[in-house]
Amino acid sequence: MSRILLEDIRIVLVEPLYGGNVGSVARAMANFGLEKLTLVRPAEGIFEDPLLEPMARSNAMHILKNAAVTDDLAKALADTELSLGFTARTGKKRNDGIELKPAVRAISEEFSGARIAAVFGCEDNGLSNEDLEKCHWMVNIPTHPTLTSLNLSQAVLLFAYELFSVAEETEGAQKPERKLATVEELEGFYGHLGEVLDTIGFIKEDDPARIMNAMRRIFSRRLPDPRDVHILRGMLSKVVVALELAKKRKD
């Protein structure tokens, strides 16, 4: 088992509504050694919420002061190598999730040293399907079936605790050398792949997202490194050239 580096972990909150919850998230992060926080499209005036500072307490205020703010989840994830989308909801497009404990163990065994983002949705509705498509893994925190949803800060707290526990166990372990492709690099590949699959008629017009979601799941099972992405995109470029040559010969 390799060492988890807490400084490599970023908490991302998508469209948070209440300053008190954001303050509580910062406090939960500080409790377990997490420092990096990003807010995506936060509610207007959230940093002026009178509950923000009392819920964060003084020892977590530096996390709020250093928090990044962006209007786009893709930008928030661009330089990360593994992104986890937390969701309590299941359904047709949410069947390939992994529970919290196995997810943290997998991070320790396969992805420690990677730049990791844990993505949490807004208090009312959680993450949308579109948000989850930008994440490599869907992560579920098991609860009693009578009430499956958690408060935002509770969910972050449980994730932070599990990370901290494994980080303590792996203190002193060697950091792996494998470098993963960033989310930005993977999104470029998925866009390229989608164009080629559409050109050859593999993507059905009535449900174009279904095939691409399946492709994302396939490549998320073993995340590629930058060289893998370069090879795959080179292959796709050759396919495009071959198709153009075939079309010219036919004409």
C-alpha positions as CSV (number, residue, x, y, z in Angstrom):
1,M,0.0,0.0,0.0
2,S,1.4,3.4,-1.0
3,R,1.2,6.6,1.0
4,I,-1.7,9.0,0.6
5,L,-0.6,12.6,0.5
6,L,-3.3,14.9,2.0
7,E,-1.8,17.9,0.3
8,D,-2.7,16.3,-3.1
9,I,-6.4,16.3,-2.3
10,R,-8.8,19.1,-3.3
11,I,-12.4,19.4,-2.1
12,V,-14.7,20.9,-4.8
13,L,-18.2,22.2,-3.9
14,V,-20.5,22.7,-6.9
15,E,-23.1,25.5,-6.5
16,P,-23.1,25.6,-2.6
17,L,-26.0,27.6,-1.3
18,Y,-25.2,28.4,2.3
19,G,-22.2,30.0,3.9
20,G,-22.8,28.1,7.1
21,N,-22.3,24.8,5.2
22,V,-19.2,26.1,3.5
23,G,-17.8,27.1,6.9
24,S,-18.6,23.6,8.3
25,V,-16.8,22.0,5.3
26,A,-13.7,24.1,5.9
27,R,-13.7,23.0,9.6
28,A,-14.1,19.4,8.6
29,M,-11.2,19.7,6.2
30,A,-9.0,21.3,8.9
31,N,-9.9,18.5,11.3
32,F,-8.2,16.0,9.0
33,G,-5.4,17.9,7.3
34,L,-7.0,18.9,4.0
35,E,-6.2,22.4,2.8
36,K,-7.4,22.9,-0.8
37,L,-11.0,24.1,-1.4
38,T,-12.7,25.2,-4.7
39,L,-16.2,26.6,-5.0
40,V,-17.9,26.3,-8.4
41,R,-20.7,28.8,-9.1
42,P,-21.4,29.5,-5.4
43,A,-24.5,31.4,-4.4
44,E,-24.2,35.1,-4.5
45,G,-23.0,36.6,-1.3
46,I,-22.0,33.3,0.2
47,F,-18.8,34.7,1.7
48,E,-20.8,37.4,3.5
49,D,-23.1,34.9,5.2
50,P,-23.0,35.6,8.9
51,L,-22.7,31.9,9.7
52,L,-19.6,31.4,7.5
53,E,-17.0,32.3,10.1
54,P,-18.7,30.9,13.2
55,M,-19.1,27.5,11.5
56,A,-15.5,27.4,10.2
57,R,-13.9,28.6,13.5
58,S,-10.6,30.4,13.5
59,N,-8.4,27.3,12.7
60,A,-10.2,26.8,9.4
61,M,-10.5,30.4,8.2
62,H,-7.2,30.2,6.2
63,I,-8.9,27.5,4.0
64,L,-11.8,29.9,3.2
65,K,-9.4,32.8,2.5
66,N,-7.4,30.7,0.1
67,A,-10.4,29.0,-1.6
68,A,-10.5,29.2,-5.4
69,V,-13.7,30.2,-7.1
70,T,-14.7,29.4,-10.6
71,D,-17.7,29.3,-12.8
72,D,-16.9,26.0,-14.5
73,L,-16.4,22.5,-13.0
74,A,-14.2,21.5,-15.9
75,K,-11.8,24.4,-15.0
76,A,-11.8,23.3,-11.4
77,L,-10.8,19.7,-12.4
78,A,-8.5,20.6,-15.3
79,D,-5.2,19.8,-13.6
80,T,-6.4,16.9,-11.5
81,E,-5.6,13.3,-12.3
82,L,-8.5,11.5,-10.5
83,S,-11.9,13.1,-9.7
84,L,-14.5,11.5,-7.4
85,G,-18.1,12.6,-7.8
86,F,-20.1,12.0,-4.6
87,T,-23.7,11.0,-5.0
88,A,-26.4,9.4,-2.9
89,R,-28.8,8.9,-5.9
90,T,-28.8,5.8,-8.1
91,G,-30.5,5.2,-11.4
92,K,-29.9,4.2,-15.0
93,K,-26.9,6.4,-15.4
94,R,-25.6,6.0,-11.9
95,N,-25.0,2.2,-11.5
96,D,-21.2,2.1,-11.7
97,G,-20.5,3.7,-8.3
98,I,-18.0,2.6,-5.6
99,E,-18.5,2.9,-1.9
100,L,-16.4,5.3,0.2
101,K,-14.1,2.8,2.0
102,P,-13.2,0.8,-1.2
103,A,-12.6,4.1,-3.0
104,V,-10.2,5.4,-0.4
105,R,-8.4,2.0,-0.3
106,A,-8.1,2.1,-4.1
107,I,-6.6,5.6,-3.9
108,S,-4.0,4.4,-1.5
109,E,-3.2,1.3,-3.5
110,E,-3.2,2.7,-7.0
111,F,-3.4,6.5,-7.1
112,S,-1.6,7.9,-4.1
113,G,0.6,10.8,-5.2
114,A,-2.0,11.7,-7.9
115,R,-3.7,15.1,-7.8
116,I,-7.2,14.2,-6.6
117,A,-10.5,16.2,-6.5
118,A,-13.5,15.1,-4.4
119,V,-16.6,16.8,-5.9
120,F,-19.7,17.4,-3.9
121,G,-23.0,18.9,-5.2
122,C,-25.3,21.6,-3.9
123,E,-27.3,21.0,-0.7
124,D,-30.7,20.7,-2.5
125,N,-30.0,18.4,-5.5
126,G,-26.5,17.1,-5.3
127,L,-24.5,16.6,-8.5
128,S,-26.2,16.5,-11.9
129,N,-25.6,13.8,-14.4
130,E,-23.6,16.3,-16.4
131,D,-21.4,17.0,-13.4
132,L,-20.8,13.3,-12.8
133,E,-19.8,12.8,-16.4
134,K,-16.8,15.0,-15.6
135,C,-15.7,12.7,-12.7
136,H,-13.8,9.4,-13.1
137,W,-15.6,7.6,-10.2
138,M,-19.0,8.0,-8.7
139,V,-18.7,7.5,-4.9
140,N,-21.5,6.6,-2.5
141,I,-21.4,6.9,1.3
142,P,-23.5,4.0,2.7
143,T,-26.3,5.1,5.0
144,H,-29.5,3.6,6.5
145,P,-32.1,3.2,3.7
146,T,-34.6,5.4,5.5
147,L,-32.5,8.5,4.9
148,T,-29.7,8.2,2.3
149,S,-28.8,11.9,1.8
150,L,-26.2,13.5,4.0
151,N,-25.6,17.1,4.9
152,L,-22.8,18.6,2.7
153,S,-20.3,19.0,5.5
154,Q,-21.1,15.6,6.9
155,A,-20.3,14.0,3.6
156,V,-17.0,15.9,3.4
157,L,-16.2,15.0,7.0
158,L,-16.6,11.3,6.4
159,F,-14.5,11.4,3.3
160,A,-11.8,13.4,5.1
161,Y,-11.8,11.0,8.0
162,E,-11.4,8.0,5.8
163,L,-8.5,9.6,3.9
164,F,-6.8,10.7,7.1
165,S,-7.1,7.2,8.6
166,V,-5.5,5.6,5.6
167,A,-2.9,8.3,5.4
168,E,-1.9,7.6,9.0
169,E,-1.6,3.9,8.2
170,T,0.6,4.5,5.2
171,E,2.9,7.2,6.7
172,G,6.4,6.7,5.4
173,A,5.4,4.5,2.5
174,Q,7.0,5.3,-0.8
175,K,5.2,7.6,-3.2
176,P,4.6,5.9,-6.6
177,E,6.2,7.4,-9.7
178,R,3.3,6.7,-12.2
179,K,1.9,10.0,-13.5
180,L,-1.7,10.0,-14.7
181,A,-3.3,12.1,-17.5
182,T,-5.1,15.2,-16.2
183,V,-8.8,15.7,-16.6
184,E,-8.1,18.3,-19.2
185,E,-6.1,15.8,-21.3
186,L,-8.7,13.2,-20.9
187,E,-11.5,15.6,-21.9
188,G,-9.5,16.4,-25.0
189,F,-9.3,12.7,-25.8
190,Y,-13.0,12.1,-25.2
191,G,-13.9,15.0,-27.5
192,H,-11.6,13.6,-30.2
193,L,-13.0,10.1,-29.7
194,G,-16.6,11.3,-29.9
195,E,-15.9,13.1,-33.2
196,V,-14.5,9.9,-34.7
197,L,-17.2,7.6,-33.4
198,D,-19.8,10.1,-34.8
199,T,-18.1,10.1,-38.2
200,I,-18.1,6.4,-38.5
201,G,-21.8,6.2,-37.4
202,F,-21.1,4.4,-34.2
203,I,-23.0,6.9,-32.1
204,K,-26.7,6.7,-32.4
205,E,-28.5,10.0,-33.0
206,D,-31.4,9.2,-30.6
207,D,-29.0,8.8,-27.6
208,P,-25.6,10.2,-28.4
209,A,-24.5,10.5,-24.7
210,R,-25.0,6.8,-24.0
211,I,-22.0,5.5,-25.9
212,M,-19.7,8.3,-24.6
213,N,-20.7,7.7,-21.0
214,A,-19.9,4.0,-21.6
215,M,-16.5,5.0,-23.0
216,R,-15.8,7.2,-20.0
217,R,-16.6,4.3,-17.7
218,I,-14.3,2.0,-19.7
219,F,-11.3,4.3,-19.4
220,S,-12.0,5.2,-15.8
221,R,-11.4,1.6,-14.8
222,R,-7.7,2.0,-15.4
223,L,-6.9,5.7,-15.8
224,P,-4.4,6.3,-18.7
225,D,-1.2,8.2,-18.3
226,P,-0.2,11.1,-20.7
227,R,1.6,8.7,-23.0
228,D,-1.4,6.5,-23.3
229,V,-3.6,9.5,-24.2
230,H,-1.0,10.6,-26.8
231,I,-1.0,7.1,-28.4
232,L,-4.8,6.9,-28.4
233,R,-5.2,10.3,-30.0
234,G,-2.5,9.5,-32.6
235,M,-4.5,6.4,-33.5
236,L,-7.7,8.5,-33.8
237,S,-5.9,10.9,-36.1
238,K,-4.8,8.1,-38.3
239,V,-8.4,6.8,-38.5
240,V,-9.6,10.3,-39.6
241,V,-6.9,10.4,-42.3
242,A,-7.8,6.9,-43.5
243,L,-11.5,7.8,-43.7
244,E,-10.7,10.9,-45.7
245,L,-8.5,8.9,-48.2
246,A,-11.2,6.3,-48.6
247,K,-13.8,9.1,-49.3
248,K,-11.5,10.6,-51.9
249,R,-11.0,7.3,-53.7
250,K,-14.8,6.7,-53.7
251,D,-15.4,10.1,-55.2
